Amino acid sequence: MLSHVHVGIADLPTAFAFYESVFAELGLALRFRDDAGDWAGWQRPGQDRPIFLIGKPFDGRPADPGNGAMIALLAPSRAAVDRAFAAALAAGGTSEGEPGLRPHYHPHYYGAYFHDRDGNKLCVCCHDDPAAIG
């Protein structure tokens, strides 16, 4: 469904450190980092798409997160949600909702919410029923 998502950032080294720590917990691999172009991208190993990109806005204006905008990242397990949330906070992110079940979405929705260092809101979630997993 998605080709890519691009999140505006103010500083590549700072944002890169934040996202690299979160994505390591989700099993995402760095596809590229271009310091001259101030952008980087990650994806699932062995897949061409989707790509999650960070970079300075093309128009040269400051990066500004949209109110109500959020990107939800799929985690392979509830434990990965917990680890990604902890990594986000350790890398300078701020909590918008601790890891836990959100049964008002559906019985097995387990998610955590946080902002990156530039104020972009992200969610890490797992939809799997733990009882149904091997």
Sequence and secondary structure as in RCSB ss.txt:
>XXXX:A:sequence
MLSHVHVGIADLPTAFAFYESVFAELGLALRFRDDAGDWAGWQRPGQDRPIFLIGKPFDGRPADPGNGAMIALLA
PSRAAVDRAFAAALAAGGTSEGEPGLRPHYHPHYYGAYFHDRDGNKLCVCCHDDPAAIG
>XXXX:A:secstr
  SEEEEE S HHHHHHHHHHHHHHHT EEEEEETTTTEEEEE TT    EEEEE  TTSS     TT  EEEE 
SSHHHHHHHHHHHHHTT EEEEEEEE TTT TT EEEEEE TTS EEEEEE   GGG  
